[in-house]
Amino acid sequence: MSNQATKPTTVDLRRELGELYRGNEQPALVQVPAIDFLMIDGHGDPNGSAAFEGAVKALYGVAYGLRSRIRALLDGVEVRVMPLEGLWWIPDAQVWDFDDKSDWDWTVMLAEPDVVTPELVDETIATVRARRSLAALDGIRFETFEEGPAAQVLHRGPFVAERETLARLHEFIKERRTVPVGKHHEIYLTDAQRTAPDRMRTIIRQPVAVDG
């Protein structure tokens, strides 16, 4: 009889969803299925914002809490924590204003696999709240989000240099005879707090619909 430990089963949503979380420097059309997310909404410039920072901390606190809880409930199962994502929009705006972000609305979120249930999320939030003082926990919701057809591209470099990449993406959308719908979506493959600006990688995604 072997004494070797059983290799844990890893639930890796990033690997399962393939191209949606790999990104490519050439714009591409993708089909985004329904995905469950932990979400928190907010408003205003995220730079230096205590509300934005608090939201991110609360999301990760619950996501890592879920990972620990699932490890305890399902012996040998490890859940990979997904990269941070953000939805961004300006109500009634026709053009993005990158210089003044005070009117921006946002939703920060973390994707979760099917093994995570609403009941498990509620239990984990309660556990995290008992251990840590995170006001943003009250704003967390667990919701299914489906974008459907979308165009996306990988941006390399700092956020302030996204305009050129975004312009290429929207030119691609126009060439495919589609139009933007829904909210500007970013997936942060690198941690802005720990990564040099020129090495940052961000997937920019824009849901689309057939023009006309």
C-alpha positions in Angstrom: 0.0 0.0 0.0 1.4 3.4 -1.0 2.2 6.0 1.7 2.3 8.8 -0.8 -0.2 11.6 -0.2 -3.0 12.0 -2.6 -2.5 14.9 -5.0 -5.2 17.5 -4.3 -7.8 18.2 -6.9 -7.5 21.8 -8.1 -10.6 23.7 -9.3 -9.0 26.3 -11.6 -11.7 28.4 -13.3 -9.0 30.4 -15.1 -7.7 27.3 -16.8 -11.3 26.0 -17.6 -12.2 29.3 -19.3 -9.1 29.3 -21.4 -8.9 32.2 -23.8 -11.2 34.4 -21.7 -8.4 34.8 -19.1 -5.3 34.3 -21.2 -5.7 37.3 -23.4 -4.0 38.1 -26.8 -2.4 41.3 -28.0 -4.5 41.0 -31.2 -8.2 41.9 -30.6 -10.5 38.9 -30.8 -14.2 38.1 -30.5 -15.1 35.8 -27.7 -18.3 34.3 -26.2 -18.5 34.8 -22.5 -20.8 32.4 -20.6 -22.6 33.0 -17.4 -20.1 33.1 -14.5 -20.7 33.5 -10.8 -19.0 36.5 -9.1 -18.4 38.1 -5.8 -19.2 41.8 -6.5 -19.0 45.2 -4.8 -20.3 48.4 -6.4 -18.8 51.9 -6.0 -18.5 55.4 -7.4 -15.7 57.8 -8.1 -12.0 57.9 -8.9 -10.5 54.6 -7.7 -7.0 56.1 -7.4 -6.2 56.6 -3.7 -9.8 55.8 -2.8 -10.4 54.2 0.6 -13.7 52.8 -0.6 -12.1 51.1 -3.6 -9.2 49.7 -1.6 -11.7 48.5 1.1 -13.8 46.8 -1.6 -10.8 44.9 -3.0 -9.7 43.8 0.5 -13.2 42.6 1.3 -13.5 40.6 -1.9 -10.1 38.9 -1.4 -10.9 38.2 2.2 -14.0 36.3 1.3 -12.4 34.6 -1.7 -9.6 33.2 0.4 -12.1 32.4 3.1 -14.1 30.4 0.6 -10.9 28.5 -0.5 -10.2 27.5 3.1 -13.8 26.5 3.7 -13.9 24.3 0.6 -10.6 22.7 1.5 -12.2 21.8 4.9 -15.5 20.6 3.4 -14.2 18.7 0.4 -11.1 16.9 1.4 -8.3 17.4 -1.1 -10.0 20.1 -3.2 -8.1 23.3 -3.8 -9.8 26.3 -5.4 -7.6 28.8 -7.3 -8.4 32.4 -6.4 -9.2 34.3 -9.6 -7.7 37.6 -10.8 -9.5 40.9 -9.8 -11.9 42.3 -12.4 -13.6 45.6 -12.8 -16.6 47.0 -14.7 -16.4 50.7 -15.4 -19.0 53.1 -16.8 -20.1 56.7 -16.8 -23.9 57.2 -16.8 -25.1 59.0 -19.9 -21.6 59.7 -21.1 -20.8 59.4 -24.8 -17.0 59.7 -24.4 -14.7 58.3 -21.7 -13.0 60.9 -19.7 -9.7 59.5 -18.5 -8.5 62.7 -16.9 -11.5 63.2 -14.5 -12.6 59.9 -13.0 -14.9 61.5 -10.3 -18.0 60.5 -12.3 -17.0 56.9 -12.9 -19.2 54.1 -11.5 -17.5 50.8 -10.9 -18.0 47.2 -9.8 -15.0 45.2 -8.6 -15.4 41.4 -8.7 -13.9 38.0 -8.4 -15.1 35.0 -10.4 -16.1 31.8 -8.4 -16.5 28.2 -9.6 -19.7 26.2 -9.4 -18.6 24.5 -6.2 -19.3 27.9 -4.4 -23.0 28.4 -3.4 -24.9 31.4 -2.0 -25.1 29.7 1.4 -21.4 29.1 1.5 -20.7 32.7 0.6 -23.0 33.9 3.4 -21.3 31.6 5.9 -17.9 32.8 4.8 -18.8 36.5 5.0 -20.0 35.9 8.5 -16.7 34.2 9.4 -14.5 36.9 7.9 -16.6 39.6 9.6 -16.0 38.0 13.0 -12.2 38.0 12.4 -11.6 41.2 10.5 -13.0 44.8 10.5 -13.9 45.2 6.9 -16.8 47.6 6.3 -17.1 46.7 2.7 -18.2 43.2 3.5 -21.7 44.6 3.8 -21.6 45.5 0.2 -20.7 42.1 -1.2 -23.2 40.3 -3.3 -23.0 36.9 -5.1 -24.4 37.2 -8.6 -24.3 35.4 -12.0 -23.1 37.7 -14.8 -23.3 36.8 -18.5 -21.8 39.1 -21.1 -22.3 36.9 -24.2 -20.4 38.1 -27.4 -17.6 40.4 -26.6 -14.3 41.8 -28.1 -11.2 41.7 -26.0 -7.5 42.4 -26.2 -4.5 42.2 -23.9 -3.0 45.5 -22.8 0.7 45.5 -21.7 1.8 48.4 -19.6 0.3 50.9 -17.1 -3.3 51.8 -17.0 -2.6 55.4 -18.1 -1.4 54.0 -21.4 -4.6 52.1 -22.2 -6.0 54.7 -24.6 -4.1 53.3 -27.7 -5.1 49.7 -26.9 -8.7 50.8 -26.3 -8.7 52.6 -29.6 -7.5 49.5 -31.4 -10.2 47.4 -29.8 -12.9 49.7 -30.8 -11.6 49.9 -34.4 -11.7 46.1 -34.4 -15.3 46.2 -33.1 -16.3 48.6 -35.9 -14.6 46.5 -38.6 -16.6 43.5 -37.5 -19.8 45.4 -38.0 -20.6 45.3 -34.3 -21.3 48.0 -31.7 -20.3 48.3 -28.1 -23.0 47.4 -25.5 -22.8 47.0 -21.8 -19.9 48.1 -19.6 -16.2 48.4 -20.1 -14.6 45.4 -18.5 -11.0 44.9 -17.3 -9.3 41.8 -15.9 -6.1 42.4 -14.0 -3.7 39.6 -14.6 -1.0 41.3 -12.6 -1.1 43.0 -9.2 -0.7 46.8 -9.7 0.8 47.1 -6.2 3.5 44.5 -6.9 4.3 44.8 -10.6 6.4 47.3 -12.4 4.2 49.5 -14.7 5.8 48.3 -17.9 5.2 44.6 -16.9 1.5 45.0 -16.1 -1.0 42.9 -18.1 -4.7 43.7 -18.3 -7.4 42.2 -20.5 -9.7 44.8 -21.8 -13.1 43.4 -22.8 -16.1 45.1 -24.4 -19.5 43.3 -24.9 -20.8 43.8 -28.5 -23.9 43.4 -30.6 -24.4 43.2 -34.3 -24.8 46.7 -35.8 -28.4 47.1 -37.1 
